[in-house]
């Protein structure tokens, strides 16, 4: 079976198999990443792309005795949660599942959900910033966006990154307010504020950690242009000490927001870093094994080679 341009073999020829379950997958880096990990672990495992939102089909496939789990992407991250037997605390808090894994309990085979996107945010910053204490500890943070990725960013910033206030800037005011309400209801919305004007942004302390959770699109509407100006103001107030994690990496991790951050003297961490670290956390759930440094370095080299290509696909 050909999965996104990377041959993982027919599922029936593998000792264990999993899926990348979502729509409009295109050529994806996910099977490639996991295959490299399995190679280092000596496992005849593989991940197959399931380009679908058919939940019944996925749940049927998940009953195969050799199924080990799945990466879940849009539009299935929320829809799948009600079909699972158990959820991790992070999955419940963020309200989205990007990982399905299998556990045995009292002779029953359980399908469980996790959210490793939050680990991707944590480790992308943690492993790429030389001095977190100076860069973002005890400083405000900024999240650009209002969807599921933004909720995960707020969760990671509040739980692990030792930030003070968290500013939210988003083109859709209702979405931003819904984000804040969700985070507060789930217990990690302390210090959240929705920044709505450039004047308001001018009066704020500069952010340390900045997580951008929006597509790399040219602002066209008045609200989109105003949002970009607010981000510009806040990046300027970071005073060259901030670090931006640019979550967007498709079709390229080199985005307009990332370029804007660099113009203001901020360090930019590519979205492929978050993708790598959330994927490695998935493999820990699936295999129960420690993913050693050789596997980590192998994955980094593969992804770096993709990033070096003119256009990153998936």
Number of C-alpha atoms within 10 A of each C-alpha: 14 11 22 20 13 17 15 22 17 14 18 10 13 15 13 18 24 25 25 23 25 20 17 13 19 13 15 19 21 22 25 20 23 20 20 19 25 17 14 16 17 9 14 15 24 27 29 24 24 21 15 17 17 13 15 10 11 16 14 9 14 21 13 12 10 16 20 25 26 26 25 24 20 15 14 19 21 17 13 19 21 10 13 15 13 18 21 12 12 20 24 16 19 27 18 27 28 25 28 26 24 19 16 9 8 6 7 8 13 16 20 20 30 26 28 26 28 27 25 26 29 22 19 23 25 15 12 16 17 10 10 19 14 13 20 24 18 15 21 23 30 28 28 23 24 23 15 18 22 24 26 27 28 29 24 22 28 21 13 15 22 17 21 19 20 24 21 24 26 27 21 13 15 11 14 24 16 13 24 23 13 17 21 14 11 14 11 20 20 14 14 23 16 17 21 18 13 17 11 13 21 14 11 14 14 22 28 29 28 30 27 24 23 19 16 20 10 11 13 9 10 10 15 16 14 19 23 21 15 22 26 18 20 26 28 20 20 24 14 18 18 27 27 26 26 29 28 22 21 17 15 20 20 20 20 14 22 22 13 17 26 17 14 19 17 24 21 23 22 23 25 25 25 26 23 22 24 23 25 23 19 25 23 12 20 19 17 9 10 13 17 11 10 12 20 17 13 16 23 18 12 14 19 13 11 16 19 10 10 9 13 19 17 15
